[in-house]
């Protein structure tokens, strides 16, 4: 399991492809904690950029 530097501002994650399960990523714990540990997240496309929001 990766260790994240304290006060890190960027997180690079791997994208895993599976014919059976689709595409998966693992969201770093510091990001989930900052988002309030949501059960769902939402990806929103705005002006050509992708935003991630907690969606509880």
C-alpha positions as CSV (number, residue, x, y, z in Angstrom):
1,X,0.0,0.0,0.0
2,X,1.5,3.4,-1.0
3,X,2.4,6.0,1.6
4,X,1.5,9.5,0.8
5,X,3.7,12.4,1.8
6,X,2.3,14.7,4.5
7,X,0.6,17.7,2.9
8,X,0.8,16.2,-0.6
9,X,-1.2,18.1,-3.2
10,X,-1.0,15.7,-6.1
11,X,-1.9,12.0,-6.2
12,X,-1.1,9.8,-9.2
13,X,-3.1,6.5,-9.3
14,X,-3.1,3.5,-11.6
15,X,-6.1,2.6,-13.8
16,X,-6.9,-1.1,-13.8
17,X,-8.7,-2.6,-16.8
18,X,-10.7,-5.8,-16.5
19,X,-13.0,-7.3,-19.2
20,X,-15.2,-8.6,-16.4
21,X,-15.3,-5.7,-13.9
22,X,-14.7,-2.7,-16.1
23,X,-12.2,0.0,-15.2
24,X,-11.2,0.5,-11.6
25,X,-9.1,3.0,-9.6
26,X,-8.2,3.2,-6.0
27,X,-8.7,6.6,-4.4
28,X,-5.9,7.7,-2.0
29,X,-7.0,7.8,1.7
30,X,-6.0,11.5,2.1
31,X,-8.4,12.4,-0.7
32,X,-11.3,10.4,0.7
33,X,-10.8,11.9,4.1
34,X,-10.8,15.4,2.6
35,X,-14.1,14.5,0.9
36,X,-15.7,13.3,4.1
37,X,-15.3,9.5,3.3
38,X,-18.3,9.5,0.9
39,X,-20.1,6.3,-0.2
40,X,-20.3,7.7,-3.8
41,X,-18.3,10.2,-5.9
42,X,-19.4,12.1,-9.0
43,X,-17.3,13.0,-12.0
44,X,-18.5,16.3,-13.7
45,X,-17.2,17.6,-17.0
46,X,-17.0,21.4,-17.0
47,X,-15.4,23.5,-19.7
48,X,-13.2,20.6,-20.9
49,X,-12.0,19.8,-17.3
50,X,-13.1,16.9,-15.1
51,X,-14.1,17.7,-11.5
52,X,-14.6,15.1,-8.8
53,X,-17.2,15.7,-6.1
54,X,-18.5,13.7,-3.1
55,X,-22.0,12.6,-3.9
56,X,-23.7,11.6,-0.6
